[in-house]
Amino acid sequence: MPACAAVLQQHRQQQQHARPQAPQLPSLVPQLRQLSASRHICNSTAAKAPVIKPKWDTETARKALASLAEEPTEFARGVEVLDSIVKVYTVYSRPDYFLPWQNHPKRESTGTGFVIRDRLLLTNAHVVADQTYVTVKRHGSGTKYRADVVGVGHDVDLALLTVEDEAFWEGSEEGGPMKPLQLGDVPQLQEQVLVVGYPTGGDNTSITSGVVSRVEVTQYVHAASHLMAIQIDAAINPGNSGGPALRGDVVVGVAFQNLPHADNIGYIIPLPVVRRFLSEVMLYGHYRGFCSLGIVFQTMDNPHLRRALGMAAHQSGVMINRIQPTTSTAQVLRKGDVLMEFDGVAIANDGTVHFRARERIFFTSLITLKPTGSTARVKVLRGGSVLEYDLQLDPLQTLVPVHKYDQLPSYFIYAGLVFVPLSQPYLHEYGDDWMSNSPRRLVDKALNSLMAKPDQQIIVLSQVLVDDINTGYQQFQNLQVLRVNGVEVLNLAHLKQLIRGPAAAAAAVEPPPDAAAAAAPAVEAAAVVPGDSSSNGSSTVTVKITVGSSNGSSSSSSEAAAGSSSSSNGELFNSEWNDKYIRLELEDDRVIIMERAAADAATERLQRRYRVPYLSSADLAD
């Protein structure tokens, strides 16, 4: 402890001295890059956040989360800082997406955490992902204490822990009571920081120093989200994850990843992202996810492109290529619009916005830091006219989830056919180089598909448990299931109902009253139309408009999915035929047909033969 305290003291003494310019470092090359450099998707990888709901069954957990509402009155200083940094031990077991009814063997890992409030520890989400048992140990102590996860945000790679045992917080001869660390702000370039943690290879605290190299939007590898991050040249090794990056006694970030195959290039989560996570947990009791516009866009560096779209020399922005239909954005913005401003901040042709003096950052950072449910004003150029809209921002639900941490896989088995919703964790079962090893068409769907209907999923025939009933169908695995007896498949629950029978399927997707109106909330917008008498040669007229759907003006997507397709299939799928046969239509015009009675009998037989405990996942329970 004295040696660590000396390092902290030396750092405080050097705070006033300038550090030489850090060498230029290469920008992060994401391991899971999904789009080309000139074409970006605006947070489409932000899946609807899978969360662990807080455990309200103990007084300690309730008190810990309640402490988020109040700022601490006293913070750790000097050697007390080290007392507030703990080592995290995790036992975890990840699901097997190829055999979704079982898990991979359990494994163990370690990380770092630190106190931010009374009875509350902050660490990385990847430190406790899919955890089955978590313990923590104080600096200089030999005792481990049981810890509970009370909040987690995998998109931002942050998690909250609490410990019920009072002895952990009060300390003993090994250390005094634990005090929270003070949270600061975003450090300046070239500013020196210390990273404190418990890297693999020892049980004692490790302290490394470095300088801030850049602040930019970076891929968070844990969930493939793109958020603001700080690059530093301090070593961040396995086990450092979740540890604080300190400027003196003040936290300026949370260590979470490094750049593979590079020397001393690490990344820390900045405090604006941390505070956004904490505020969500405080307001809702769990993390809901970061906001998104749900658009795919491209930069506009090419002057010919700008002139073709009627942009003046002083105008700049990014061009919208695609919009997810299920978002409120789709009700007002259009393909081909040029997004010029977000909340009054001008967007450059390369997609960046002003951040600090002589610093710029990608404009998506403005979106992801907005509170859930908040409103933002956007300015777009459409057909030579400048329009402004007020949009409500919410987390984006994606067609193919990027991560499914802390959740059991969904599956349904019938007649030896194993059906699963397509997700990136399913493709990850093909190995680290899954983008090359997994089926090409599934990779394309995972990276480029947008949700067209609420609750839509891509259902895949993942494998065939061989039996007489499915002879000849084994080669159809990893193909998408499109229709059952002529009815389009909406999601896995819908598929299960369709296989059970058309009447049950129709009931399963029957929308509630006024579902169409609820699915398309009205969006109020202001249209600014150029005139001819302003200082730059035009005047503006503000027109209030309301965008939304009228009751009864359109049928719901669920009704369309469940509707009969007799017009395209003639009299094939009549009631008598449906009672006797099941017909599955797959992509590539492949067809599976089985007699219902024989398939029902085979399902029970195959369950026993392949020792499958349940024929469907718990989320599909009746």
C-alpha positions as CSV (number, residue, x, y, z in Angstrom):
1,M,0.0,0.0,0.0
2,P,2.7,2.6,0.8
3,A,4.3,2.1,-2.7
4,C,0.9,2.6,-4.4
5,A,0.2,5.7,-2.3
6,A,3.6,7.0,-3.3
7,V,2.7,6.7,-7.0
8,L,-0.5,8.6,-6.4
9,Q,1.3,11.3,-4.5
10,Q,3.9,11.6,-7.3
11,H,1.2,11.9,-9.8
12,R,-0.5,14.8,-7.9
13,Q,2.8,16.6,-7.8
14,Q,3.3,16.3,-11.5
15,Q,-0.2,17.5,-12.5
16,Q,1.1,21.0,-13.2
17,H,3.9,19.9,-15.5
18,A,3.2,19.5,-19.2
19,R,3.8,16.0,-20.7
20,P,5.5,15.8,-24.1
21,Q,3.3,15.3,-27.1
22,A,2.2,11.7,-27.4
23,P,3.1,10.0,-30.7
24,Q,0.4,9.7,-33.3
25,L,-1.4,6.3,-32.7
26,P,-3.4,4.4,-35.3
27,S,-7.2,4.6,-35.0
28,L,-9.0,1.5,-33.7
29,V,-9.7,-1.1,-36.4
30,P,-12.9,-2.8,-35.1
31,Q,-12.8,-6.5,-34.9
32,L,-16.4,-6.7,-35.9
33,R,-16.5,-4.0,-38.6
34,Q,-19.8,-4.1,-40.2
35,L,-19.9,-1.4,-42.9
36,S,-17.5,0.4,-45.2
37,A,-15.7,3.6,-44.2
38,S,-17.9,5.8,-46.4
39,R,-21.2,4.2,-45.3
40,H,-22.4,4.1,-41.7
41,I,-25.3,2.8,-39.8
42,C,-26.5,5.1,-37.1
43,N,-26.5,2.9,-34.0
44,S,-28.4,0.1,-35.7
45,T,-26.2,-2.3,-33.8
46,A,-27.7,-1.1,-30.6
47,A,-29.9,-3.9,-29.8
48,K,-32.8,-3.5,-27.4
49,A,-30.8,-3.8,-24.3
50,P,-31.0,-7.3,-22.5
51,V,-31.0,-6.4,-18.9
52,I,-30.7,-8.0,-15.4
53,K,-33.5,-6.4,-13.4
54,P,-32.4,-5.2,-10.0
55,K,-32.7,-7.6,-7.1
56,W,-35.2,-5.8,-4.8
57,D,-35.5,-8.7,-2.4
58,T,-32.9,-7.4,0.0
59,E,-32.6,-4.2,2.0
60,T,-29.0,-3.8,0.9
61,A,-29.8,-3.8,-2.8
62,R,-32.6,-1.3,-2.4
63,K,-30.4,1.0,-0.4
64,A,-27.6,0.7,-2.9
65,L,-29.7,1.7,-5.9
66,A,-31.5,4.4,-3.9
67,S,-28.1,6.0,-3.2
68,L,-27.8,7.0,-6.9
69,A,-30.3,9.8,-6.2
70,E,-27.9,11.6,-3.9
71,E,-24.3,12.8,-4.4
72,P,-21.9,11.6,-1.8
73,T,-20.8,14.2,0.8
74,E,-17.3,12.7,1.3
75,F,-15.0,11.1,-1.2
76,A,-11.9,8.9,-0.9
77,R,-8.6,10.8,-0.8
78,G,-5.0,9.7,-0.9
79,V,-4.4,6.1,0.3
80,E,-8.2,5.8,0.7
81,V,-8.5,5.6,-3.1
82,L,-6.9,2.2,-3.2
83,D,-9.2,1.0,-0.4
84,S,-12.1,1.7,-2.6
85,I,-10.9,-0.3,-5.6
86,V,-11.8,-4.1,-5.4
87,K,-11.0,-7.2,-7.4
88,V,-14.0,-9.0,-8.9
89,Y,-14.1,-12.8,-9.3
90,T,-16.8,-14.2,-11.7
91,V,-18.0,-17.7,-12.4
92,Y,-20.0,-17.7,-15.7
93,S,-21.6,-20.1,-18.1
94,R,-22.4,-19.0,-21.6
95,P,-25.4,-20.5,-23.6
96,D,-24.7,-22.9,-26.5
97,Y,-26.6,-21.5,-29.4
98,F,-26.1,-24.6,-31.5
99,L,-27.7,-26.7,-28.7
100,P,-29.8,-23.9,-27.2
101,W,-31.3,-26.1,-24.4
102,Q,-27.9,-26.4,-22.7
103,N,-24.9,-24.2,-21.6
104,H,-21.2,-24.3,-22.3
105,P,-19.0,-25.5,-19.4
106,K,-18.6,-23.0,-16.6
107,R,-15.5,-20.7,-16.7
108,E,-13.9,-18.2,-14.3
109,S,-12.5,-14.7,-14.9
110,T,-11.4,-11.7,-12.9
111,G,-11.8,-7.9,-13.2
112,T,-11.8,-4.7,-11.2
113,G,-14.5,-2.5,-9.7
114,F,-14.6,0.6,-7.5
115,V,-17.0,2.3,-5.1
116,I,-19.2,5.1,-6.6
117,R,-22.0,5.4,-4.0
118,D,-22.8,4.0,-0.6
119,R,-23.0,0.2,-1.0
120,L,-22.6,0.4,-4.7
121,L,-19.7,-0.8,-7.0
122,L,-19.1,0.0,-10.6
123,T,-17.4,-2.4,-13.0
124,N,-17.6,-3.5,-16.7
125,A,-20.6,-5.5,-17.9
126,H,-18.3,-8.0,-19.7
127,V,-16.7,-8.8,-16.3
128,V,-20.1,-10.2,-15.0
129,A,-21.8,-11.2,-18.3
130,D,-23.7,-14.5,-18.0
131,Q,-22.5,-14.7,-14.4
132,T,-23.6,-17.5,-12.1
133,Y,-21.6,-16.4,-9.0
134,V,-19.7,-13.2,-8.2
135,T,-17.4,-12.4,-5.3
136,V,-15.2,-9.3,-4.6
137,K,-12.1,-8.8,-2.5
138,R,-10.8,-5.5,-1.0
139,H,-7.4,-4.1,-1.6
140,G,-5.0,-5.7,0.9
141,S,-7.6,-8.2,2.2
142,G,-7.6,-12.0,1.9
143,T,-11.4,-12.4,2.3
144,K,-13.9,-12.7,-0.6
145,Y,-17.4,-11.5,-0.2
146,R,-20.5,-12.5,-2.2
147,A,-21.7,-9.8,-4.6
148,D,-25.0,-9.3,-6.5
149,V,-25.5,-7.7,-9.9
150,V,-28.2,-5.0,-9.5
151,G,-27.8,-3.2,-12.8
152,V,-26.1,-3.8,-16.1
153,G,-25.9,-2.1,-19.5
154,H,-24.1,-4.3,-22.0
155,D,-24.3,-1.7,-24.7
156,V,-22.2,0.7,-22.6
157,D,-20.2,-2.2,-21.0
158,L,-21.0,-1.1,-17.4
159,A,-22.5,-2.9,-14.4
160,L,-23.4,-2.2,-10.8
161,L,-22.7,-4.6,-7.9
162,T,-23.6,-4.5,-4.2
163,V,-22.5,-6.6,-1.2
164,E,-24.8,-7.4,1.7
165,D,-22.1,-8.2,4.2
166,E,-21.5,-5.1,6.3
167,A,-17.9,-6.3,7.1
168,F,-17.0,-5.7,3.5
169,W,-17.9,-2.0,3.7
170,E,-16.8,-1.2,7.2
171,G,-13.3,-2.7,7.0
172,S,-11.1,-3.9,9.8
173,E,-7.4,-3.9,10.7
174,E,-6.9,-4.4,6.9
175,G,-8.4,-1.0,6.0
176,G,-11.0,1.5,7.1
177,P,-14.6,2.1,5.7
178,M,-14.8,2.3,2.0
179,K,-15.6,5.7,0.6
180,P,-16.9,6.5,-3.0
181,L,-14.5,7.8,-5.6
182,Q,-15.3,11.2,-7.0
183,L,-16.5,11.3,-10.7
184,G,-14.9,14.0,-12.8
185,D,-15.2,15.0,-16.4
186,V,-13.6,14.3,-19.8
187,P,-9.8,14.8,-19.5
188,Q,-7.9,17.1,-22.0
189,L,-5.6,15.8,-24.6
190,Q,-2.1,15.0,-23.3
191,E,-3.4,15.0,-19.7
192,Q,-1.8,12.4,-17.5
193,V,-4.0,9.6,-16.0
194,L,-3.4,6.6,-13.8
195,V,-5.1,3.2,-14.5
196,V,-5.6,1.2,-11.3
197,G,-6.7,-2.4,-11.3
198,Y,-5.9,-6.1,-10.8
199,P,-4.5,-7.4,-14.1
200,T,-4.1,-11.1,-14.6
201,G,-1.0,-12.5,-13.0
202,G,-1.3,-11.4,-9.4
203,D,-3.6,-10.4,-6.6
204,N,-2.0,-7.1,-5.7
205,T,-3.1,-3.7,-7.1
206,S,-1.4,-2.6,-10.3
207,I,-0.9,1.1,-11.3
208,T,0.0,2.2,-14.8
209,S,0.3,5.7,-16.1
210,G,-0.3,7.3,-19.5
211,V,-1.6,10.3,-21.3
212,V,-4.9,11.0,-23.2
213,S,-4.2,10.5,-26.9
214,R,-7.7,11.2,-28.3
215,V,-11.4,11.3,-27.7
216,E,-13.5,9.7,-30.4
217,V,-16.4,7.4,-31.2
218,T,-15.1,3.9,-30.9
219,Q,-16.5,0.4,-31.1
220,Y,-17.2,-1.2,-27.8
221,V,-16.2,-4.7,-28.5
222,H,-18.4,-6.3,-25.8
223,A,-21.6,-5.3,-27.6
224,A,-20.3,-3.9,-30.9
225,S,-21.9,-0.5,-30.1
226,H,-20.2,2.7,-31.2
227,L,-20.0,5.2,-28.4
228,M,-17.6,7.9,-27.2
229,A,-14.4,6.5,-25.7
230,I,-11.0,7.9,-24.6
231,Q,-7.8,6.4,-26.0
232,I,-4.8,6.4,-23.7
233,D,-1.3,5.0,-23.9
234,A,-1.4,3.3,-20.5
235,A,-1.4,-0.5,-20.5
236,I,-4.8,-2.1,-20.0
237,N,-4.6,-5.8,-19.7
238,P,-7.1,-8.6,-18.9
239,G,-8.2,-8.1,-15.3
240,N,-7.9,-4.3,-15.5
241,S,-11.4,-4.1,-16.9
242,G,-13.7,-2.1,-14.7
243,G,-10.9,-0.3,-12.9
244,P,-10.8,3.5,-12.6
245,A,-8.7,5.9,-14.7
246,L,-7.6,8.6,-12.2
247,R,-6.6,12.2,-12.5
248,G,-5.3,12.7,-9.0
249,D,-8.0,11.3,-6.8
250,V,-10.8,11.9,-9.3
251,V,-12.2,9.3,-11.7
252,V,-12.1,10.4,-15.4
253,G,-13.0,7.0,-17.0
254,V,-13.4,3.3,-16.6
255,A,-10.9,1.0,-18.2
256,F,-12.6,-1.5,-20.6
257,Q,-10.6,-2.7,-23.6
258,N,-7.3,-2.4,-25.5
259,L,-6.2,-2.6,-29.1
260,P,-5.1,-6.1,-30.0
261,H,-1.6,-6.5,-31.4
262,A,-0.6,-3.0,-30.4
263,D,1.6,-1.7,-27.6
264,N,0.0,0.4,-24.9
265,I,-3.1,1.5,-26.6
266,G,-6.0,1.2,-24.2
267,Y,-9.5,2.7,-24.0
268,I,-11.5,4.0,-21.1
269,I,-15.2,4.8,-20.9
270,P,-15.7,8.6,-20.4
271,L,-17.8,10.0,-17.6
272,P,-20.6,11.3,-19.9
273,V,-21.4,7.7,-20.8
274,V,-21.1,6.6,-17.2
275,R,-23.5,9.3,-16.0
276,R,-25.9,8.4,-18.7
277,F,-25.9,4.8,-17.5
278,L,-26.3,5.7,-13.9
279,S,-29.2,8.1,-14.6
280,E,-31.1,5.4,-16.5
281,V,-30.7,2.9,-13.7
282,M,-31.8,5.6,-11.2
283,L,-34.9,6.5,-13.2
284,Y,-36.1,3.1,-14.4
285,G,-34.5,0.6,-12.1
286,H,-32.6,-0.9,-15.0
287,Y,-30.7,0.3,-18.1
288,R,-32.9,0.6,-21.2
289,G,-30.3,1.3,-23.8
290,F,-28.8,4.3,-25.7
291,C,-30.9,6.3,-28.1
292,S,-30.8,6.0,-31.9
293,L,-32.3,7.5,-35.0
294,G,-32.4,4.1,-36.7
295,I,-30.9,5.4,-40.0
296,V,-28.2,4.2,-42.4
297,F,-26.3,7.1,-43.8
298,Q,-23.2,8.0,-45.8
299,T,-20.8,10.9,-45.6
300,M,-20.8,13.7,-48.3
301,D,-17.2,14.5,-48.9
302,N,-17.7,14.3,-52.7
303,P,-18.5,17.8,-54.2
304,H,-20.5,16.3,-57.1
305,L,-22.8,14.5,-54.7
306,R,-23.4,17.8,-52.8
307,R,-24.1,19.8,-55.9
308,A,-26.5,17.1,-57.2
309,L,-28.5,17.3,-54.0
310,G,-28.7,21.1,-54.2
311,M,-26.5,21.9,-51.3
312,A,-25.1,25.4,-51.1
313,A,-21.5,26.0,-50.3
314,H,-22.1,26.8,-46.7
315,Q,-24.3,23.7,-46.1
316,S,-23.0,20.4,-44.9
317,G,-24.3,17.1,-43.5
318,V,-24.7,13.4,-44.2
319,M,-27.1,11.7,-46.6
320,I,-29.7,9.2,-45.3
321,N,-29.7,5.9,-47.2
322,R,-32.1,3.8,-45.2
323,I,-34.5,4.2,-42.3
324,Q,-35.8,1.4,-40.1
325,P,-39.6,1.5,-40.6
326,T,-40.4,0.8,-37.0
327,T,-38.9,4.0,-35.7
328,S,-40.5,7.4,-35.3
329,T,-37.8,8.7,-37.6
330,A,-39.4,6.8,-40.5
331,Q,-42.6,8.9,-40.1
332,V,-40.9,12.2,-41.0
333,L,-37.6,11.6,-42.6
334,R,-37.0,10.1,-46.0
335,K,-34.4,8.3,-48.0
336,G,-32.2,10.9,-49.7
337,D,-32.6,13.6,-47.0
338,V,-29.5,15.4,-46.0
339,L,-29.2,15.5,-42.2
340,M,-27.6,18.9,-41.6
341,E,-28.1,19.6,-37.8
342,F,-28.8,17.7,-34.6
343,D,-30.1,19.8,-31.7
344,G,-28.7,22.9,-33.3
345,V,-25.2,21.5,-33.8
346,A,-24.0,21.6,-37.4
347,I,-22.9,18.3,-38.9
348,A,-19.9,18.4,-41.2
349,N,-19.7,16.5,-44.5
350,D,-17.5,13.9,-42.9
351,G,-20.1,13.3,-40.2
352,T,-18.3,15.0,-37.3
353,V,-19.4,17.8,-35.0
354,H,-17.5,20.3,-32.9
355,F,-16.5,18.8,-29.5
356,R,-13.8,21.0,-27.9
357,A,-11.2,23.5,-29.1
358,R,-9.6,21.9,-32.2
359,E,-11.4,18.7,-31.5
360,R,-14.2,17.0,-33.4
361,I,-16.2,13.9,-32.8
362,F,-18.7,11.8,-34.8
363,F,-22.2,13.2,-34.5
364,T,-23.7,10.0,-33.3
365,S,-22.2,10.8,-29.9
366,L,-24.8,13.5,-29.5
367,I,-27.6,11.0,-30.1
368,T,-26.3,8.3,-27.8
369,L,-25.9,10.7,-24.8
370,K,-29.5,11.9,-25.0
371,P,-31.9,10.6,-22.3
372,T,-34.4,7.9,-23.3
373,G,-37.7,9.4,-24.4
374,S,-36.2,12.9,-24.8
375,T,-36.9,15.1,-27.9
376,A,-34.3,16.3,-30.4
377,R,-34.7,18.8,-33.2
378,V,-33.1,17.8,-36.5
379,K,-32.6,19.9,-39.7
380,V,-32.7,18.2,-43.1
381,L,-32.4,19.3,-46.7
382,R,-35.0,17.8,-49.0
383,G,-35.4,18.7,-52.6
384,G,-33.7,22.1,-52.0
385,S,-35.9,22.9,-49.0
386,V,-34.7,23.1,-45.4
387,L,-37.0,21.3,-43.0
388,E,-36.9,21.0,-39.2
389,Y,-38.5,18.2,-37.2
390,D,-38.8,17.4,-33.5
391,L,-38.2,13.6,-33.0
392,Q,-38.6,11.5,-29.9
393,L,-35.5,9.4,-29.2
394,D,-35.6,5.9,-27.9
395,P,-33.4,2.8,-28.0
396,L,-33.4,0.9,-31.2
397,Q,-34.8,-2.6,-31.4
398,T,-32.9,-4.5,-34.1
399,L,-34.0,-7.3,-36.4
400,V,-30.9,-9.4,-35.6
401,P,-29.7,-8.8,-32.0
402,V,-26.0,-8.1,-31.7
403,H,-25.8,-9.6,-28.1
404,K,-28.0,-11.7,-25.9
405,Y,-26.0,-11.6,-22.6
406,D,-27.7,-12.8,-19.4
407,Q,-30.5,-14.4,-21.5
408,L,-31.2,-18.0,-22.4
409,P,-31.5,-18.6,-26.2
410,S,-35.0,-18.9,-27.7
411,Y,-35.7,-22.1,-29.6
412,F,-38.5,-24.4,-30.8
413,I,-38.2,-28.1,-31.8
414,Y,-40.8,-29.9,-33.9
415,A,-40.3,-33.2,-35.6
416,G,-36.5,-32.9,-35.2
417,L,-36.4,-29.5,-36.8
418,V,-34.7,-26.9,-34.5
419,F,-35.8,-23.4,-35.1
420,V,-34.0,-20.3,-33.6
421,P,-34.2,-16.6,-34.2
422,L,-31.1,-15.3,-36.0
423,S,-28.7,-13.4,-33.7
424,Q,-25.0,-12.6,-33.8
425,P,-24.4,-14.8,-30.7
426,Y,-25.7,-17.7,-32.9
427,L,-23.1,-16.8,-35.6
428,H,-20.4,-16.4,-32.9
429,E,-20.6,-20.2,-32.4
430,Y,-18.6,-20.5,-35.6
431,G,-15.6,-19.1,-33.9
432,D,-13.7,-15.9,-33.5
433,D,-13.6,-15.5,-37.3
434,W,-17.4,-16.0,-37.5
435,M,-17.8,-13.5,-40.3
436,S,-15.7,-15.8,-42.6
437,N,-16.7,-19.2,-41.2
438,S,-20.5,-18.8,-40.8
439,P,-23.0,-19.1,-43.7
440,R,-22.5,-16.0,-45.9
441,R,-26.2,-15.3,-46.4
442,L,-26.8,-15.3,-42.6
443,V,-23.9,-12.9,-42.1
444,D,-25.4,-10.6,-44.7
445,K,-28.8,-10.7,-43.0
446,A,-27.2,-10.1,-39.6
447,L,-25.2,-7.0,-40.7
448,N,-27.5,-5.3,-43.2
449,S,-31.2,-6.2,-42.3
450,L,-33.5,-3.7,-40.7
451,M,-36.7,-4.5,-38.8
452,A,-39.8,-3.9,-41.0
453,K,-42.5,-4.8,-38.5
454,P,-42.7,-4.6,-34.7
455,D,-41.4,-7.8,-33.0
456,Q,-40.1,-9.2,-36.2
457,Q,-37.4,-11.9,-36.2
458,I,-35.5,-13.9,-38.8
459,I,-36.3,-17.5,-38.0
460,V,-33.7,-20.0,-39.1
461,L,-33.8,-23.8,-39.3
462,S,-30.6,-24.2,-37.3
463,Q,-30.3,-28.0,-37.5
464,V,-32.2,-31.3,-38.1
465,L,-32.2,-34.0,-35.5
466,V,-32.2,-37.0,-37.9
467,D,-35.2,-39.3,-38.0
468,D,-37.4,-41.1,-40.5
469,I,-39.9,-38.1,-40.3
470,N,-37.3,-35.6,-41.7
471,T,-35.4,-37.8,-44.1
472,G,-34.1,-35.8,-47.0
473,Y,-34.4,-32.5,-45.2
474,Q,-31.0,-32.5,-43.4
475,Q,-29.3,-30.3,-46.0
476,F,-31.8,-27.5,-45.4
477,Q,-30.2,-26.3,-42.1
478,N,-29.3,-22.6,-41.8
479,L,-32.1,-21.5,-44.2
480,Q,-34.7,-18.9,-43.2
481,V,-38.2,-20.1,-42.6
482,L,-40.5,-17.8,-44.6
483,R,-44.1,-19.3,-44.4
484,V,-46.0,-22.1,-42.7
485,N,-49.0,-23.3,-44.7
486,G,-48.9,-20.2,-46.7
487,V,-48.8,-17.8,-43.8
488,E,-45.8,-15.5,-43.4
489,V,-43.8,-16.1,-40.2
490,L,-43.4,-13.0,-38.0
491,N,-41.3,-14.4,-35.2
492,L,-40.5,-17.6,-33.3
493,A,-43.6,-17.4,-31.1
494,H,-45.7,-17.0,-34.2
495,L,-44.0,-20.0,-35.9
496,K,-44.8,-22.1,-32.9
497,Q,-48.5,-21.1,-33.1
498,L,-48.6,-21.7,-36.9
499,I,-47.3,-25.2,-36.5
500,R,-49.9,-25.9,-33.8
501,G,-52.6,-24.8,-36.2
502,P,-53.9,-21.8,-38.1
503,A,-56.6,-20.8,-35.6
504,A,-54.1,-20.7,-32.8
505,A,-51.7,-18.7,-35.0
506,A,-54.3,-16.1,-35.8
507,A,-55.2,-15.7,-32.1
508,A,-51.5,-15.4,-31.2
509,V,-51.0,-12.3,-33.4
510,E,-54.4,-10.7,-33.0
511,P,-53.7,-7.0,-32.3
512,P,-55.4,-5.2,-29.4
513,P,-57.9,-2.5,-30.1
514,D,-56.5,0.6,-31.7
515,A,-53.2,-1.2,-32.2
516,A,-52.5,0.6,-35.5
517,A,-52.8,4.0,-33.8
518,A,-50.6,2.9,-30.9
519,A,-48.0,1.6,-33.2
520,A,-47.7,4.9,-35.0
521,P,-47.7,7.8,-32.5
522,A,-48.2,11.2,-33.9
523,V,-45.0,13.2,-34.4
524,E,-45.2,17.0,-34.4
525,A,-42.8,18.7,-36.7
526,A,-42.0,22.2,-38.0
527,A,-41.3,22.6,-41.7
528,V,-39.0,25.5,-42.6
529,V,-39.5,26.5,-46.3
530,P,-37.0,28.8,-48.0
531,G,-38.3,32.1,-49.2
532,D,-36.6,35.0,-51.1
533,S,-36.0,37.8,-48.7
534,S,-33.5,36.9,-46.0
535,S,-29.9,38.0,-45.5
536,N,-28.7,35.0,-47.5
537,G,-31.3,35.4,-50.2
538,S,-34.1,33.4,-48.6
539,S,-36.7,33.7,-46.0
540,T,-38.2,31.0,-43.8
541,V,-41.8,30.2,-43.0
542,T,-42.5,27.8,-40.1
543,V,-45.4,25.5,-40.7
544,K,-46.6,23.1,-37.9
545,I,-47.5,19.6,-39.2
546,T,-48.5,16.4,-37.5
547,V,-47.3,13.1,-38.8
548,G,-49.0,9.8,-37.8
549,S,-51.4,7.2,-39.0
550,S,-55.2,7.6,-38.8
551,N,-57.3,5.0,-37.0
552,G,-58.5,2.4,-39.4
553,S,-56.4,3.7,-42.3
554,S,-54.1,0.7,-42.5
555,S,-54.0,-2.9,-41.3
556,S,-51.5,-3.9,-38.7
557,S,-48.4,-5.9,-39.6
558,S,-49.4,-8.7,-37.3
559,E,-52.7,-9.1,-39.1
560,A,-50.9,-9.1,-42.4
561,A,-48.5,-11.8,-41.1
562,A,-51.3,-14.0,-39.9
563,G,-53.6,-13.6,-42.8
564,S,-54.4,-16.3,-45.3
565,S,-52.5,-16.5,-48.6
566,S,-55.1,-18.5,-50.5
567,S,-54.9,-16.0,-53.4
568,S,-51.3,-17.0,-54.1
569,N,-51.7,-20.7,-53.3
570,G,-55.1,-21.5,-54.7
571,E,-57.0,-24.0,-52.8
572,L,-53.9,-25.8,-51.4
573,F,-54.2,-24.5,-47.9
574,N,-57.8,-25.2,-47.1
575,S,-58.9,-26.3,-43.6
576,E,-58.8,-30.0,-44.4
577,W,-55.3,-29.8,-45.9
578,N,-54.0,-27.8,-42.9
579,D,-55.3,-30.3,-40.5
580,K,-53.5,-33.1,-42.2
581,Y,-50.2,-31.6,-43.4
582,I,-47.6,-29.0,-42.4
583,R,-45.8,-27.2,-45.2
584,L,-42.7,-25.1,-44.4
585,E,-41.5,-22.7,-47.1
586,L,-37.8,-21.8,-46.8
587,E,-35.6,-19.5,-48.8
588,D,-34.1,-20.8,-52.0
589,D,-37.6,-22.2,-52.8
590,R,-37.0,-25.2,-50.5
591,V,-40.1,-26.9,-49.1
592,I,-40.6,-29.2,-46.1
593,I,-43.9,-31.1,-45.9
594,M,-44.9,-33.6,-43.2
595,E,-48.1,-35.2,-42.0
596,R,-49.1,-33.6,-38.7
597,A,-50.0,-36.9,-36.9
598,A,-46.7,-38.5,-37.8
599,A,-44.7,-35.3,-36.9
600,D,-46.4,-35.0,-33.5
601,A,-45.5,-38.6,-32.7
602,A,-41.9,-38.1,-33.9
603,T,-41.5,-35.0,-31.8
604,E,-42.0,-36.9,-28.6
605,R,-39.8,-39.8,-29.8
606,L,-37.0,-37.4,-30.8
607,Q,-37.1,-35.6,-27.5
608,R,-36.4,-38.8,-25.6
609,R,-33.7,-40.0,-28.1
610,Y,-31.7,-36.8,-28.1
611,R,-32.3,-36.1,-24.4
612,V,-33.8,-32.7,-24.9
613,P,-35.3,-31.5,-21.6
614,Y,-37.8,-29.1,-23.2
615,L,-39.2,-28.7,-26.7
616,S,-39.2,-24.9,-26.5
617,S,-37.5,-22.2,-24.5
618,A,-39.1,-20.7,-21.4
619,D,-40.0,-17.4,-23.2
620,L,-42.3,-19.4,-25.5
621,A,-44.3,-21.0,-22.7
622,D,-48.0,-21.0,-23.2
